[in-house]
């Protein structure tokens, strides 16, 4: 069974190379890789054209994260789709761990455990120890936008990513909310691990003074769409903070690592 892996990219060729090298070297399951190039101007297009083991969708301009994800999902046919950032490192077993957990638990959307920031440790060695210790660990009801695997049937039921979210931010949270509302099961599993450098593309865009304040616009649209008043947002934030704190403490106590 092949798995579609969709990766949107916008410049940052160094990270894209690292990601794809890890992907092909450390993924044992059959995969179909779809890279959506959102108007990169740093040599990314030429590099992608030199690779034969993937499908490239080229956009002349940056169509944004939601649109790129939708292009990639629609270009594939596999029963599972992985949405993946390009600023990640992928150790051996990362994809197999997601699939094993999903098939064993019946989950419909699954994200891996993760460490973020500068990579100042040996990822391969750490990942082996982490995934062995964290086999039982899972945060049910949660997923994250850095990497998540989705049953294709979920898209068929709730639709694709909402392209009213411009550039990036909140399209993942919106999709997860719609999935929960439709009764689908989400989880973050310790059976899989990746390293995330930390929203490299989004940080670059935010620092570009000529770009419209898309994050604020997306935030306002998200709040309006889900009717999130100040009071609702306050209680949701407090609930999430407490839940994450409890998760982290219990995970470190039981297994030696937090999931993320």
N, C-alpha and C positions, 0 to 999 in steps of 0.2 A: 504494500500500500504506500503510494507516494504522498508526501505532504507538501503543500504549497507554502513557500516562504516569501513574504512580501516585504521589501526593504525600500522605503523612500529615501532619497539622498538629495542634498543641496550643498554642493561644494564639500570641503573637508575630506579631500581625497585620501589622506593618510588614514583616517578612521575607516573609510569604506574599504580600503585595501586590507586592513587588519581584520575587519569583520568577515569579509568574504574568504580570506585565507583560512581563518579559524573555521568558518562554516564548512568549507569543502574538506578540510583536514580532520575535523573532529565530529563529523556527523555520520553516524553509521546507517541511519534509516534512509530509504530512498527519498530524495527531495526534488522539487521543482522550484528553482529560484527565480523570482521576478523582481527586478530592480526598477523602481520608478525614479527617473532622473528629473528633478523639478527645476530645470533650467540652470544647472551648474555651469560655472565659467572658469573652473580651475584645472581643467584636464580630465575631469571625471568622465565625460562623454567618450573621450578617446580610450581611456583605460577600460571602460565597460565594453566598448566595441571590440577590444582585443580578447575578450573572454568568450568562449563558445558554450560554456556549460550553464548559461543563464539566459533568461528572456529580459530584454531591456525595453522599457517604455519611456520615450523621451518627450518631455514637455518643454516648449520654448520658454515658458516663464514658470515661476513658482505658483503652482495651482493650490498649494497648501496641503497639509497633512491628510485631512479627511478625503479630499479628492484623489490624492495619490494612493491612499489605502484602497479606496473603492476601485480605482483602475486596476490595481494589482489583484484584488480579490476576484474581480470579474474576468480577469485574464486566465485564471486557473480553473481546475475542475476537481481537484482532490477533495476528499471528504473532510480533511482538516486543513486549516489555514493558520499559519503563524505570521503575526504582524511583529516586525522587529526593527528597532532602531539600528542605525549604522555605527553608533559610538559605543559598541559593546565588544567584549571578549567572550568567546564561547569555548569552554573546555569540553573534553570528551564526556559524552553521556548527557549533555544538556537537553537535547531533543528527545532522546529515548526516555529520560526521566519524566518529561511532560506527558508523553504518550502513555507510559506505564501508569502514571497516576490517573490520567483521564479515563483510561479503559478500566482500571480497577475500581474507581470511585463513581463513575458515571457522570463526572463533571463535564460541563459543556464549554467552559472558558477557563483556561489554566495559565497562570504565570509562574515563572521560576523564582526561587530565592535569589537574592542579589546583594552585592556590595557595590558601593558607589564611590566616586571621587578618583583621586590619583591612584594609579596601579603601582603600589609600593610593596607588593608581595608576590609570591609565586602562585599564579592563578591555578595552574594545573595541579600542583600539590595540594593547595588549599581546597580545591573543588572536590578532590577524591575524599578527603577527610570530612568535608562538609556534607556531601551527598550521602555518605555512609551513615553519619550520625543523625542526619535529618530525615531519614526515610519516613518516620511516623508524623513528622511535623506538617501541618497545613493550616492556613487561615481561610476558613470557608466563608464564602460570601464576598471575597475580595479578589481583585486582580489589579495589575498596573499596566500602564501604557507603554512601558519600555519594551516589553516582550509579552505577548499573550497568544495562546493557541485557541482557535475557535472552531467548533463544528460548523461546517458549511450550512447545515440545516438551520442554524441560528439566524444567518443572514436571510434565508428564505422566509423565515417567520417574522422577524422584526425589522427587516430592511438593512440598508447599508449605513455607513457613517454619515452624519448630518453635515453637509457641505456648507451650511450657513455659518459654521465655525471657521473663520478665516485663518489662514496661515497655519496655526497650530495652537493647542491648548483647549481643553474641555471636551473635544470630540470623543476622547476615550471614556471620560467620566459619563458623558451622555449615553454612549453605547452600552456601558456596563449597567447603568440605571434601567435602560429599556430592557436589557436582558433579564435582570432581576424581576422587573415588573411582569415579564412574560413567563416567569417561573423557571428560568434556566439556572443551573448551578455554576457558581464561580468559585475559584480557589487559587491560592498561592501555595505551591508545594515545595518541600525541601528535597524532593527527589531530583530536582533540577537546580542548577546554579549558573549564573552569569555575572560578569563584572560590567558595570555601567559607568562610563567616564562622567556623565552628567549633563544631559541636555545641551550638547555642544552646538547644534544648529540653532535651537531656540535662543540660546544666550547670544549668539552672533546677531540674530535678527533683532533682538531686543536692544542691542547696543547701536543698531543702525538708526540714526536720528531721522532718516527720510522715510522710514516705515511707519505707517499708521499704527496707532496703539491698539493692535489687534487683540492683545490679551485682555484689556479692559472691555473691549467691545464683545469679545466672546464670553467673558464673565457675566456681563449684563444680559446677553442673550440666554445663557444657561439659566440664570436666576429667573428670568421672565418665563422661559419655557417650562421650568419645573415649579414655578410659583413659590420660590424660596424667599420668604420674607426675612427681615433681619432676625426676628425671633427664631424662626426655623433654622436659619444658618448658624446662629449662636449655639443652639442646643445640639445641632449636628456636629459642629466643630468640637464641642466639649466631649460628646459621646465618642467621637473618633479618636481624640487624644487619649482618653482613658482606656479605650479598647486597645489601641496600639501599645500603650505602656504596659498593660497587662499581658498582651501577647509577647512583647519583647522580653519581659521579666520571666515569664513561664517558659519560653523557648530556650533562653540561656540557661535557666535552672535545669530543665529536663534534658537538653541536648547539647548544650555548650555553645550554641550560636543562635543569633536572632535570624528570622527568615529574611528580613530586609530592614 
